[in-house]
Amino acid sequence: AKEIKEAADEFIYHEHVRALIFDFSNVDFMDSSGIGVIMGRYKQIIFLGGKVAVARVKPQVDRIFRISGLYKILDKYDSVESALKSM
Protein backbone atom coordinates (compact mmCIF):
# COMPACT_ATOMS: atom_id res chain seq x y z
CA ALA A 1 0.00 0.00 0.00
CA LYS A 2 2.85 2.38 0.81
CA GLU A 3 4.41 2.07 -2.65
CA ILE A 4 1.08 2.64 -4.40
CA LYS A 5 0.33 5.63 -2.17
CA GLU A 6 3.67 7.28 -2.89
CA ALA A 7 3.51 6.61 -6.64
CA ALA A 8 -0.08 7.89 -6.87
CA ASP A 9 0.67 11.03 -4.85
CA GLU A 10 3.65 11.86 -7.05
CA PHE A 11 1.67 11.26 -10.23
CA ILE A 12 -1.31 13.32 -9.03
CA TYR A 13 0.96 16.21 -8.07
CA HIS A 14 3.23 16.25 -11.14
CA GLU A 15 0.57 15.53 -13.75
CA HIS A 16 -2.15 17.74 -12.23
CA VAL A 17 -4.59 14.82 -12.21
CA ARG A 18 -8.27 15.69 -11.93
CA ALA A 19 -9.74 12.26 -12.70
CA LEU A 20 -8.49 9.01 -11.22
CA ILE A 21 -9.61 5.48 -12.07
CA PHE A 22 -8.40 2.59 -9.97
CA ASP A 23 -8.23 -0.59 -12.10
CA PHE A 24 -8.68 -3.58 -9.79
CA SER A 25 -8.39 -6.29 -12.44
CA ASN A 26 -5.26 -7.72 -10.79
CA VAL A 27 -6.37 -7.27 -7.18
CA ASP A 28 -7.65 -10.30 -5.28
CA PHE A 29 -7.36 -8.99 -1.72
CA MET A 30 -8.14 -5.67 -0.02
CA ASP A 31 -7.66 -4.67 3.60
CA SER A 32 -7.80 -1.44 5.58
CA SER A 33 -4.43 -0.31 4.17
CA GLY A 34 -5.81 -0.46 0.65
CA ILE A 35 -8.97 1.34 1.65
CA GLY A 36 -6.79 4.03 3.23
CA VAL A 37 -4.88 4.45 -0.02
CA ILE A 38 -8.12 4.90 -1.96
CA MET A 39 -9.58 7.32 0.59
CA GLY A 40 -6.45 9.45 0.69
CA ARG A 41 -6.32 9.79 -3.09
CA TYR A 42 -10.07 10.40 -3.18
CA LYS A 43 -9.67 13.33 -0.77
CA GLN A 44 -6.85 14.78 -2.86
CA ILE A 45 -8.74 14.56 -6.15
CA ILE A 46 -12.05 15.82 -4.75
CA PHE A 47 -10.24 18.79 -3.18
CA LEU A 48 -8.96 19.63 -6.67
CA GLY A 49 -12.47 19.41 -8.09
CA GLY A 50 -12.00 16.04 -9.74
CA LYS A 51 -13.59 12.59 -9.75
CA VAL A 52 -12.47 9.14 -8.64
CA ALA A 53 -13.83 5.79 -9.81
CA VAL A 54 -13.01 2.10 -9.59
CA ALA A 55 -13.14 -0.40 -12.44
CA ARG A 56 -12.98 -4.16 -12.96
CA VAL A 57 -13.49 -4.97 -9.28
CA LYS A 58 -13.43 -8.69 -8.49
CA PRO A 59 -16.17 -10.16 -6.25
CA GLN A 60 -14.00 -10.57 -3.14
CA VAL A 61 -12.84 -6.93 -3.33
CA ASP A 62 -16.33 -5.76 -4.28
CA ARG A 63 -17.62 -7.23 -1.02
CA ILE A 64 -15.06 -5.22 0.99
CA PHE A 65 -15.98 -2.04 -0.89
CA ARG A 66 -19.68 -2.57 -0.17
CA ILE A 67 -19.10 -3.32 3.52
CA SER A 68 -16.77 -0.33 3.95
CA GLY A 69 -19.21 2.06 2.27
CA LEU A 70 -16.78 3.11 -0.46
CA TYR A 71 -19.51 2.87 -3.09
CA LYS A 72 -21.26 5.77 -1.39
CA ILE A 73 -18.49 8.05 -2.64
CA LEU A 74 -16.98 6.14 -5.59
CA ASP A 75 -18.60 5.03 -8.82
CA LYS A 76 -17.93 1.48 -10.00
CA TYR A 77 -17.54 0.48 -13.65
CA ASP A 78 -17.13 -2.80 -15.48
CA SER A 79 -14.24 -1.43 -17.53
CA VAL A 80 -11.71 1.38 -17.47
CA GLU A 81 -13.07 2.52 -20.83
CA SER A 82 -16.60 2.97 -19.46
CA ALA A 83 -15.21 4.85 -16.46
CA LEU A 84 -13.26 7.15 -18.81
CA LYS A 85 -16.40 7.89 -20.83
CA SER A 86 -18.29 8.92 -17.70
CA MET A 87 -15.60 11.32 -16.54
N, C-alpha and C positions, 0 to 999 in steps of 0.2 A: 504494500500500500504506500509506503514511504517513497519508493522510486516513482510510482505513478503520480503521486501528489506533486513531487518536485518537478517532474517533466511537464505535467499539465500546467502548473503555475507559471513555469518559464515560457511555455508556448502561449498561454493566454496573455501574458504581459508583453512579450516581444512581437506577437502577431496581431495584437489588438482584437482578440477574438470576441465576438458578440453572439455567436451561436455555437453550442457545443453538443455533440451527439456521442454518447458512450455506446460503443458497439460491444455487446456482451456475447458474441458468437463463440468465443473461446473461453468463456468463464463458466465453470461448473460449481463454484463455491463462493459464497459471499458471507462475510461476518461484519461485525461492527466497525472494523477498520475500513473496510470497503465502503460501507455506508457513510462513514466520516469523510472519505475522499470525495464521494459524490456530493455530499452536502456542502463541503467547503468550496468546491468548484461552482456549485449552484449559486451559493451566496455571492461569489465573485462576479459571475456572469449576470445575475439579476441586478446587482448593484450598477453594472455598466449598461443596463437597459436591454440585455440580451435574453436568449432562451436556451434552455437545456432540455435534452430528450435522451431516452434510452432506446436502443434498437436490438433486435435479435436476442431477446432475453430467454434463456432456457428455463424450463419449468421449475427446477430447484431454486434458481435465483429469483424467478418471478414470485415464488411463494414468500421469500424473504422481503422482497420489495412491497408486496401487499401487506404483510404483517407489520412492517416498519412504517407504513403510511407514505412511502416515497411517491406512490402514484397520485397522491393528493397534490403534489407540486411538480411532478415530472410527467410528460406525455410518453407513452410507450408506442413503438412502431415495430412492424414485422421486418422492416428492412431499413438500412441506412438511407437508401434512395427515397423511400416514402417520408422519412423524417426530414431529409433535405428539402423536399417539395413543400412541406408544411411550414418551414422556417422562412 
